[in-house]
Structure formats: structure tokens, C-alpha cells
Amino acid sequence: MMKLNLFILSATAMVNAVVSGNMFEEPTVNLRTAGDFAILSKAGISTVPDSVITGDIAVSPIAATAITGFTLTLDSSTTYSTSGQVSGHAMAADYTSPTSSKLTTAVSDMETAYTDAAARSTTDATYLNYGAGEIGGLTLKPGVYTFDRDVTISNGPLVFEVPAGGDPAKAVFIIKTSKSVKQAAATLVTLGPGVLASNIFWSVAQEFIMEDSAHMEGVLLVKTGVTMKTGSSLNGRVLAQTAVVLQVATIVEK
């Protein structure tokens, strides 16, 4: 009888915890060392000046010649460069050790994070092809949103929000698509109270395109290219397995 009572008490506590939003949140996507970078790319980072990047940028396994438009100045250590458009360091696979090995690990971690996010299961059926792919003008709750089509943000602002009783600091949002994400000009992605950009993950098999003056929040885990056009901005990170193209864009590492 005592064991039965303990089981009932334990089960009740677990239910209450779920209702209050303190347990069983979707696990975060572990970026490991890829999370050290505001931009990490396997194929190149280009900018039309002046972009503003808060954090480090890097390319690997390619050379520093794949970082263009930044006017890089190689440090005397030859392990990194600096640029007036980057608050941190710019690094490449051909820089002096230990930079190369660090970047090899970071790229592997980036690919692992992408695979993790892309493999997450959507347990709520309403989160499958939510909004038929048009999520502009909607409010997203924590969870995994799965799409087999382009995801577009064009019908107004997109808001990430946590229901009453939830813990915003633990709330994880994963938006994954086998196609592309396309954000219209001047559209905004905003965060509800306490929601963290570092807990929002965009897993995109094809391209991620932000038009002029669009604003985005979250970590971009992109299999193909990322394009941020004139005046666009991101609070988060760009972790791309091909090229990153910036046109007078702003990225603040989160």
C-alpha cells in the first residue's frame, strides 16, 4: 500500500509539473562548439559593406579567401583576422594551428546539430505544415513544427510565445522543413516575454532567404545557402553548410 501511495504521489507531481510547464519541455539542440560563432560556413561568407556582425565568423574547410567584402587584417599570431564589420575574430581553415582543428570540430558540431533538429518528431498533429506553410501573422507555442514545403513569413509578424504557467527560459521551438524558408521584406519575428532567441532553431534543408529590412530571431541551421538582403537583421546565429551572403545586414550573436 505504501508503494502504491508513493507511486500515486509521484504521478500526481509529474502531471502537475507538466501542467505548470516545468518538466518535459522539448530538449534544446546542443550546438557544442558551433555555438562559439555568429556565422559559421563551409562554403564562404560574403558581404556588401557595411554589415555589422557581433561575434566571431569562420569558414572551414575552405581558406580565408572565401571570406569576401570584409577587408580582413591578419593578426600577428596568424590564427585569426579582424574586420571593421566584425566585433570578434574572423577565422579560416588555412590559419595557423590550433584554428584549423578548432574549426573542423565546430563544423562537425554544426552538422550534428542540424541532423538532430531535422530528426525531431512532431508530437502535436496540428504542428504539421502549420498554417499551410505561411506562418507570418501567427503566434507559435513551444514544440516542433514540421513542414514538407516552403515556409513563408509574409502575412505580418511572427511571434514566439510561451503559454501562461510555462517557463520561457526553458521553452524550445524547432521549425524544420525539407524545403526553404522565405521571409518577406520588412516582416518581423518577435519574442514573447522571457523567450530566448538561443532556444529557437530553424532547420532548413534548402535556402534561407531574408528580404530587405526583415528581422529574424533564432539559430539558423541551414543545409544550403543563407541570404540576408539590405537592412535585414538577426538576433541569433547563422550556421550554414554552404554559403552565407550578406547585403548590409546585421547579426547579433545570441
N, C-alpha and C positions, 0 to 999 in steps of 0.2 A: 504493500500500500504506500509506503514511504517513497519507493522508487517511482510509483505511478504519479504521486503528487509532485515530485520533483520534475518529472517529465512534463506534466501539465503546466507547472510554473515556468519551465524553460521555454515551452512552446508559446505560451502567452507572451513572455518577454520578447521573443523573436518576432511575433506578429506586431506587437506594439512598436518595436524598433523599425519594422518595415513601414508601418503607417507613418511614423514620425520622420522617416527618411534618413535614419542614422545608420542603417545597415543595408547591405546588398545593392549598393549603387553599382552601376557598370564600372568595372575596373578601368583605370586610366591606361593609356597607351604609353609604354615606357620608351622614351626616346634615347635613353642612355647618353652616350657622348655626342650623338647628333644634336641633342638639346643644348650643346655649347655654342651653336651657331644661329645667327639671324637668317642667313642664307647658306645653304649647302647644295651644291650642284655637281653632277657627274659630267656635264657637257658644256658648261660655260655660264658666266654671268655677264650681261652687258647692260649698259646704262646710257640713256640720253641725259646728259647733265642738266641741272644738278638734282640727283636723287639724294635722299637723306636716309642713311642706314644706321640704326642704333644697335650695336653689337658686332660680332665677327662675321666675316664671309669667307667662303672657301670653295675650291674646286678640286676634285680628285675623281679618277686617276689622271686627269689631264694637267697640263702645265699652266703656269701663270699667264701665258699669252691668251688663255681663254677668258680672262677677266678683262673686259674692254670698256673704255669710256670713263674709267675711274682715275686715270693719271696716277698710277701706283709709284710709290717711292720705297725701294727695298731698304729694310733696316740693316744696320751694320752686322747684325747676327746672321743675316740671310735666312732667318726662319720665318719671317713674315714681312709684309709691306704695309704701308699706311696710305690713306687717301683722305682728301678733304671731304669726301662724301660719306665716309665710314667712321663711326666713332671708335670702333675697335680695330682689329687687325684683319688684313686680307691674307689668305694663305692658299698655297697650291702644292700639288704633289711633288713638284720639282724643287721645292725649297729644302734647305738643309735640315737634316735629322735633328730632332725627332718629329718634325712636322709631317713628313710623308706617312710614317706609321700611324700617327695620330689620326690623320685624315682617312687612311684605309679603314681603321676601326670605326670612325664616325660614319662613313658611307655604308659599311656593313650594318651598323646600328640603324641607320635611316631605312635601309631596305627591310630589315626585320620589323621595324615599327610599321611600315606600310603594309607588310604581309599580315601583321597582327590585326590592324584596323580593318583591312579588307576581308578578313576571315570572321569578323564578329557577326554573331547571329542576331537577327531582329526578332524579338520575342513578342512584340505587340504588332499584330497584323495591320493595324492602321498606319504603322510606320513604313510599310512597303509602298514605294512610289508615292509617298505623301504629297498631297497637293498635285498629283499627276506630274510631279517634277518641278512645278512652279512654286517656289517657297517664299518668294517675295510677298510681303504683306502678312505673313504668318508668324505665329509665336511657337517656338519649338521647346518642348519639355525634355528633360534628360532622357537618354536612351540611344539606341542605334537605329538610324534611318537608312534604308537600303533602296537604291534606285538601279534600274536596268536601262535608264535613258538619261539624256542630258538633264542636269539640274540647273534651273534658271532662277535668277533673282532680279525681277523686273517690275513686279506689281506693287512696289512700296517697300518699306523697311522690313527686314527680318530680325526678329527678337529671340534671343535665348533666355529662358526664364525657368526658375525653379518653383514648383508649387508650394503653397504655404505648408510649413512643417518640415520641409526639406532643408538640407544643408548645402547652400550654394557653393561652398568651398570644395565639397566632395562631388558635386554634380558633374558628370561626364556626358558629353554629347559627341556622337560619331555620325558623320554624314558620309556615306560611301556610295560610289557609283562606278559602274563599269564603263561609263561614257565620260562626258566633260561637265565642268561647272562654268557657267557663263553669267557674269554679273553685269547688269546694265549700267550705263553712265549715271552718276550722281545718286545711286542707290546706297542705302546704309545697312550695315549689320550692327546691331546694338546688343548690349548685355543688360539683363535684369540685375537687381541689387545683389551684390556678392558673387555673381557668376564670373569665373576666371577664363580669360582667353586661352590660357595654357591647358584648359580642360576641354577645349573644342577641337576636334580633329576632322579634317576634310581628307578623305581617302579617295583619290581620283585617278582612274586608270588612264584617262586621256589628258585633255588640256584643262588648265585653269586660267580663265581669261577675265580680267577686270577692266572695264571700260573707264573712260575719263571720269575722274573725281569720285569714283566708287570707294566705299570704305568697308573693310573686311575685318573680322575678328577670328583668331584661331591659328592652329598649326596646319599648314598645307603639306600633305603627304601626297606628292603627285608623281605618277609614273612617267608622264610625258612632260610637256612644256608648261611653264608659267609665264604669263604676260600681264604686266601691270602698266596700264596706259597713263597718260598725262594727268597728274594730280591725284591719282589713286593712292590709297594708303591701307596699311595693315598693322594691326596690333597682334603680333604672333611670330611665326617663323615660316620660312619657305624652304622645304626640304624636297628637292626635285631630282629625279633620276635622269632628266635630260637638261635642257637649257632654261635659264631664267632671264627674261627680257624686261627691263625696267625703262620707263619713259617718264622722267621727272617724278618718281614715285617715292613714297615714304614708308619705311618699315621700322617699327619699334619692337624690339625683341621682348617677348612675354613668355 
